[in-house]
């Protein structure tokens, strides 16, 4: 029985490069939500395929990681070269409220549960090889990095590993990008509004963590602070810095690092 009242999925006759598109009516969104899904060529007989959730940043939607970042091509190249095992990548919209939902529960919808409950269910219902038993990882960039690190910490039983690029690390940094008032989000002392507080609250259950940031990124000091906080709290993690700014060439390049990291923990679990 489907979790969703209505579902639409793209016709394989018109799909390209392994990309499929799903739209479902979600109670958490109080409306419809879109998911772009990459299905690699090497999945015809595989069961319980790993599922990676890849979250976009502000202003974007479900198409962003694929059609601005080429995430599907990066993944297929790594798979074809034998550097990672086949995995399905789900790239959902954030819910499309304002300039960005921060993947939180807001008055307009529960954008956190859309990601952790609805998106995996929609993919497992519609994509052969993905099931409720598929191991999952979650990653994202900027606002999506905030969502991935925070949701990964808050729901550690769901994810084998979590990662982020150029992440917002606390909700007050949303003011650097959006016109919506911070009062629309959770208060700054809430664990739902801080990656560090979320990780502190679940420190004994956290999956492996990796995040990176460009040295010319406007969020570099916040990422360095998070690294310092986690180090002082003795919370295991991997943090790296590379040349680059808050821009697609940086994310395109370093998505490879995240997929290699995920493959390691998906297959060593």
N, C-alpha and C positions, 0 to 999 in steps of 0.2 A: 504494500500500500504506500502510495506516494506521500511524502511529507507536505507536498505543495498542492494547492487547489488547481493551479494552472502552470504548465511548463511548455516552453518553446525551445527547440534546439535546431541549429543550422543544418542544412541539407549537405551531406558529404559531396554531392555533385559540384558544389560551388566553393567548397572549402579549399584552402591552400596552406602549404607549409606546416601541416599538422595542427592548424588552429581551428577550434570549434567554438561556437558561441551559444550560451544557454541564458534564457531569461525565465525566472520563476517569480511567482507571487509569494511574497514573504510576509508573514504576520509581524515579524520583528521590524521590517521596514514600513509596514502599513501600506504596502504597494509592491511594485515589481523591482527586481534587482537583476543586474547583468553580470555574467561571468565569462571571461575569455579563457579558454582551456587549450593548452598545448598537449597533444598526444603524440609521442614519438613513434617513429616507424616500427621500432623493435618491440611491439607489445601484443602481437596477435594471439599468443597463447599464454601470456603471463597473467597470474592471478594476484590479487592483493598488492597491486603496484603501489610504490611509494607516491604520496601526494604532497606537493609543495605548494603552500599558499604564498603568493607574492603580492604584496600590498603597494598601491601607488601613493603618490604624494598629493598635495593640494592641487586644486584646479582640474584634476584628471578624472579618468574613469577606467572602465574595464579594459579598454584597448591600449592604454598608455604604455605598459611594460613591453608589449609586443610591437606596437607600431611606432614608438619613439625609441625604445630600448633594444629591440630585436632579441628579447629574452628567449623566444622559442628557437631562434637560430643558434644562439649561444649554447643552449641545452642540447640541441640536436648534434652540433659539432662535437661536443664533449662525449655524448653517448656514442656516436659513430666512431670516434677515435678510441673508444674503450677506456676513457678517463673517468667516466661515471657510469653507473648502471641506469637502465631506463627508469624514468620517473615522469609522472604527469604533473604539469604545473597549472594551477588554477589562479587566474588573475582577476579577482572580483572588483567591482566598483565599491567605493566606500559607503554608498548609500545616497550620494549626490545631494546632501544638504549643504547650503551655503558654499563657501570656498573649500570646505573640508570638514568631515565629521569627527576627525581624530580617532575614529573607530571606538567611540565611547557610547554609552547609553545616554541619549539626550531626550528632551521632551518630544521631539519629532519622530523618534524611533530608537530601537536598540541596535546600534550599529556594531556593537561588540558581539552580540549573539548571532547577528547575521553572518559574521565571519567565522566564529568558532563552531556554530551549529548548522546553519543553513547552507553555507558554501560547500562543506564536505559532503553533506547529504545530497545536494543537487548534483555534484560531480559523480558520486557513487551510484546514483539512480540513472545517470545518463551516459556514463563513459565506461565501456567494457574494460575490465581489468582492475578498476578501482572499486573497492568495497568498504564496508564499515570496519574491516580489519586492516585496511591499508595503513601503514605507518605514515605519520605526517611531520612536516617541518613547516616553519613559518618565517618569512623574511619580508623586508620592505625598505623603501627609501624615504627619507625625510619624514613627513607625517606618517607614511607607511612603516618607517622604521620604528617610530614611536608606538604605533599599533602592534607591530610584530613583537617587539621586546616586552611591551607591557602585557599583551594577551598571552604571550608565551610563558611569562612569569605567573600570571594569574590562573592559567589552565595548564600547569606543567604535565599533567597526566595525558594530555592530548598530543604533545609534541616531543619528537626525539631530539630536536635541536632548534635553536632560534638564532636569527641573525638580522643585521641592519646595516644600511649604508647611509651616512650623512644624517643620522637620526635626530629629530626633535627628541629631547630627553625629558621635558616637562611641559605641561600644557601652556604655561605662560609664554613659551616661545612661539606659539601659534600666532601671536600678535605680529610677528615679523612677516607673516604671509597673508593673513586673512582680514577681511573687513568686518566680520562678525565680532561682537564684543566677547571678551573672555568670560563674562558672566553667563553666556550660553553654555559653557563647558563646566566641568566639575571644579570645585574649589581647589586652590593650589596645595592644600594640605592633605588632600585625598590620595590614597594609594592608587586610585584610578587615574590620577593626573601626573604621576611621576614614575618613570622607569625604575629609579632607585628604590622608592618606597614600595613599589610592587615586588621588586626582587627581594627586598628585606623581608616583606611579609611572607614570602614563600621560599626563603633561602634554603631550607632543608629538602626541597623537592625540585629545584630548578634543573631543567635540561641543560646540556652544553650551550654556551653562549658565545657568539662572535659578533663584533661590530667594528666598522672602520669609518674613517672620515678623511676628506681631503684637507691638506694643510692650508689651502686658500679658501676653504668653505666658511661661510658666515656662522656655521654651527660648530666649528672646531673647538672652541673653548668649552662649550657645553659637553661635547663628547669627551674631552680630556677630563673634565670634572667628574663625569660619570665613571670613567675608568679609575680615577683616583678614589672615588667613593667606594666602588666595588673592591678595589685592592685593599683599602683600609678596613673594610668589613669582612675581608677574607672570603669573598664570593668568587669562585673560579670563573674565569672568562678569558677570551682572547680579544685584544684590541690592537688595531693596526692603523697607521697613518700613511697616506700616499700623496704624491703630488696631485693637485686638482682642486676644482671648486665644486659648487653646488650645481652640477650640470650633468647632462646625459652622457657625454663621453666618459666621465668618471664612473658612472653607474654601469654603463655597458661593459666597461673593462673589468670591474671588480665583482660583477655578478658571478663570474667564473669562480672567484674565491669562495663565495657562499655556496655554490652548487658542489664544489669539491668538499667543502666542510660538511655539508649535509650528507653527501654520499658516504663519507667516512663513518658518520654516526648512524646512518640508516643500516649500514651493513656490518657494523661492529657491535650492534645492540644485543 
